[in-house]
């Protein structure tokens, strides 16, 4: 049937008793984007091991949040991984 997804091995947990979470608003994030003036920054611990495993997920989430906040506030932010500290810095650039 059109639109159906085959699940021959039961890989999907299909249920009708799971409530959908409310949409995450930008206001629920704990990053101080709206407090930054041009040239100011903040850092976030990247929680990585020696090989930087897991860094990309954290960095991508932070970049996405910075982009969304920037659009909402009409500002621009830049994120950079600081390998010596294993932290991700966010700078307001405009």
Backbone as CSV, one residue per row, in Angstrom:
resi,resn,N_x,N_y,N_z,CA_x,CA_y,CA_z,C_x,C_y,C_z
1,UNK,0.837,-1.169,0.000,0.000,0.000,0.000,0.893,1.247,0.000
2,UNK,0.509,2.277,-0.726,1.304,3.489,-0.841,1.416,4.214,0.499
3,UNK,2.625,4.687,0.830,2.842,5.433,2.052,3.161,4.578,3.267
4,UNK,3.075,3.261,3.133,3.380,2.386,4.260,4.876,2.097,4.313
5,UNK,5.381,1.908,5.500,6.782,1.560,5.698,6.848,0.104,6.122
6,UNK,7.651,-0.666,5.427,7.798,-2.079,5.755,8.652,-2.221,7.014
7,UNK,8.212,-3.046,7.946,8.941,-3.286,9.194,8.983,-4.788,9.441
8,UNK,9.702,-5.528,8.568,9.665,-6.979,8.660,10.289,-7.554,9.927
9,UNK,11.221,-6.858,10.535,11.909,-7.413,11.695,11.520,-6.721,12.998
10,UNK,10.491,-5.885,12.983,10.053,-5.204,14.194,11.048,-4.183,14.709
11,UNK,11.762,-3.516,13.799,12.789,-2.560,14.200,12.209,-1.254,14.738
12,UNK,10.966,-0.947,14.403,10.351,0.297,14.838,9.435,0.042,16.018
13,UNK,9.435,0.948,16.959,8.562,0.874,18.119,7.339,1.737,17.834
14,UNK,6.333,1.164,17.187,5.139,1.905,16.791,4.113,1.811,17.904
15,UNK,3.731,2.980,18.433,2.784,3.025,19.550,1.830,4.190,19.367
16,UNK,0.691,4.115,20.034,-0.257,5.219,19.999,-0.471,5.826,21.385
17,UNK,0.350,5.431,22.369,0.183,5.916,23.729,1.308,6.856,24.164
18,UNK,2.056,7.384,23.201,3.191,8.263,23.509,2.792,9.697,23.160
19,UNK,2.670,10.579,24.161,2.302,11.959,23.853,3.443,12.692,23.147
20,UNK,3.074,13.551,22.220,4.077,14.328,21.508,4.501,15.498,22.402
21,UNK,5.814,15.684,22.599,6.274,16.808,23.409,5.899,18.130,22.755
22,UNK,5.748,19.151,23.577,5.454,20.468,23.018,6.666,20.954,22.238
23,UNK,6.419,21.812,21.283,7.486,22.336,20.439,8.478,23.111,21.294
24,UNK,9.766,22.862,21.070,10.800,23.559,21.821,10.903,24.989,21.319
25,UNK,10.779,25.928,22.200,10.902,27.331,21.802,12.336,27.785,21.989
26,UNK,12.705,28.828,21.291,14.057,29.359,21.430,14.295,29.880,22.836
27,UNK,13.243,30.304,23.494,13.392,30.830,24.837,13.772,29.775,25.855
28,UNK,13.597,28.510,25.515,13.915,27.464,26.476,15.392,27.076,26.463
29,UNK,16.152,27.591,25.521,17.577,27.285,25.461,18.315,28.082,26.520
30,UNK,19.379,27.516,27.033,20.126,28.159,28.099,21.373,28.875,27.605
31,UNK,21.413,29.272,26.354,22.572,29.980,25.823,22.305,31.483,25.856
32,UNK,23.307,32.285,26.186,23.095,33.735,26.342,23.235,34.538,25.043
33,UNK,22.660,34.044,23.954,22.792,34.738,22.669,22.328,36.190,22.748
34,UNK,21.192,36.424,23.378,20.634,37.784,23.388,21.415,38.734,24.288
35,UNK,22.326,38.212,25.111,23.144,39.058,25.985,24.449,39.508,25.342
36,UNK,24.810,38.905,24.204,26.109,39.199,23.591,26.076,40.486,22.771
37,UNK,27.093,41.315,22.956,27.336,42.454,22.074,28.356,42.008,21.029
38,UNK,28.476,42.765,19.953,29.420,42.421,18.893,30.824,42.288,19.488
39,UNK,31.492,41.174,19.176,32.839,40.899,19.665,32.872,40.085,20.949
40,UNK,31.743,39.944,21.634,31.702,39.153,22.861,31.444,37.685,22.532
41,UNK,31.790,36.802,23.474,31.641,35.368,23.232,31.312,34.634,24.522
42,UNK,30.904,33.375,24.355,30.770,32.451,25.471,31.259,31.089,24.993
43,UNK,31.596,30.215,25.927,32.091,28.885,25.559,31.202,27.812,26.176
44,UNK,31.155,26.674,25.484,30.390,25.516,25.929,31.337,24.331,25.956
45,UNK,31.328,23.567,27.033,32.155,22.370,27.136,31.708,21.370,26.078
46,UNK,32.647,20.854,25.289,32.300,19.921,24.215,32.226,18.477,24.699
47,UNK,32.582,18.200,25.954,32.498,16.859,26.536,33.075,15.792,25.618
48,UNK,34.273,16.021,25.141,34.871,15.070,24.205,35.990,14.281,24.860
49,UNK,36.321,13.158,24.234,37.483,12.391,24.660,38.677,12.838,23.812
50,UNK,39.778,12.142,23.903,40.987,12.532,23.181,40.790,12.593,21.665
51,UNK,39.900,11.767,21.129,39.679,11.744,19.680,38.548,12.671,19.254
52,UNK,38.016,13.467,20.184,36.907,14.389,19.913,35.622,13.673,19.519
53,UNK,35.435,12.443,19.965,34.204,11.713,19.681,33.030,12.442,20.328
54,UNK,31.961,12.594,19.609,30.772,13.259,20.111,30.790,14.765,19.930
55,UNK,31.913,15.300,19.548,32.041,16.750,19.393,31.102,17.282,18.317
56,UNK,31.002,16.591,17.209,30.203,17.074,16.078,28.741,17.254,16.455
57,UNK,28.181,16.337,17.223,26.779,16.454,17.620,26.571,17.715,18.442
58,UNK,27.415,17.934,19.423,27.300,19.113,20.275,27.509,20.381,19.446
59,UNK,28.524,20.355,18.599,28.830,21.522,17.776,27.687,21.829,16.814
60,UNK,27.108,20.798,16.203,25.997,21.004,15.274,24.774,21.567,15.982
61,UNK,24.491,21.080,17.173,23.347,21.610,17.927,23.566,23.071,18.280
62,UNK,24.782,23.400,18.685,25.085,24.776,19.055,25.026,25.688,17.834
63,UNK,25.578,25.231,16.708,25.517,26.023,15.474,24.071,26.256,15.044
64,UNK,23.262,25.215,15.151,21.851,25.337,14.783,21.139,26.338,15.686
65,UNK,21.402,26.258,16.989,20.790,27.199,17.929,21.251,28.623,17.631
66,UNK,22.542,28.795,17.332,23.073,30.125,17.024,22.416,30.686,15.772
67,UNK,22.216,29.844,14.770,21.578,30.294,13.531,20.133,30.706,13.791
68,UNK,19.390,29.860,14.527,17.982,30.172,14.812,17.850,31.446,15.642
69,UNK,18.676,31.569,16.657,18.654,32.772,17.483,19.018,33.995,16.651
70,UNK,20.022,33.849,15.790,20.430,34.957,14.933,19.304,35.444,14.049
71,UNK,18.556,34.513,13.479,17.418,34.900,12.642,16.365,35.616,13.474
72,UNK,16.100,35.086,14.655,15.069,35.671,15.521,15.464,37.071,15.985
73,UNK,16.750,37.258,16.328,17.222,38.520,16.894,17.848,39.451,15.863
74,UNK,17.900,39.009,14.602,18.550,39.764,13.531,20.015,40.071,13.885
75,UNK,20.725,39.035,14.338,22.139,39.125,14.696,22.871,37.956,14.052
76,UNK,24.192,38.009,14.015,24.979,36.905,13.465,25.965,36.400,14.505
77,UNK,26.113,35.071,14.528,27.007,34.409,15.465,27.913,33.451,14.706
78,UNK,29.106,33.234,15.226,30.057,32.282,14.660,30.498,31.325,15.759
79,UNK,30.552,30.037,15.425,30.974,29.005,16.379,32.308,28.429,15.934
80,UNK,33.205,28.196,16.882,34.508,27.596,16.594,34.855,26.585,17.677
81,UNK,35.392,25.443,17.243,35.873,24.430,18.180,37.277,24.817,18.617
82,UNK,37.498,24.849,19.914,38.808,25.196,20.466,39.439,23.907,20.965
83,UNK,40.242,23.279,20.117,40.752,21.933,20.387,41.620,21.857,21.636
84,UNK,42.374,22.906,21.933,43.244,22.850,23.105,42.443,22.764,24.412
85,UNK,41.237,23.313,24.425,40.390,23.295,25.619,39.241,22.302,25.523
86,UNK,39.041,21.760,24.331,37.878,20.909,24.046,36.573,21.624,24.403
87,UNK,36.491,22.860,23.950,35.299,23.673,24.152,34.884,24.258,22.814
88,UNK,33.637,24.693,22.728,33.137,25.340,21.539,32.809,26.786,21.912
89,UNK,33.414,27.712,21.209,33.179,29.123,21.465,32.154,29.680,20.488
90,UNK,31.343,30.605,20.978,30.356,31.284,20.144,30.612,32.779,20.256
91,UNK,30.811,33.440,19.117,31.065,34.863,19.070,29.938,35.553,18.331
92,UNK,29.553,36.718,18.821,28.606,37.539,18.061,29.435,38.377,17.092
93,UNK,29.121,38.275,15.793,29.900,38.965,14.778,29.160,40.156,14.178
94,UNK,27.856,40.202,14.284,27.050,41.344,13.780,25.864,41.549,14.681
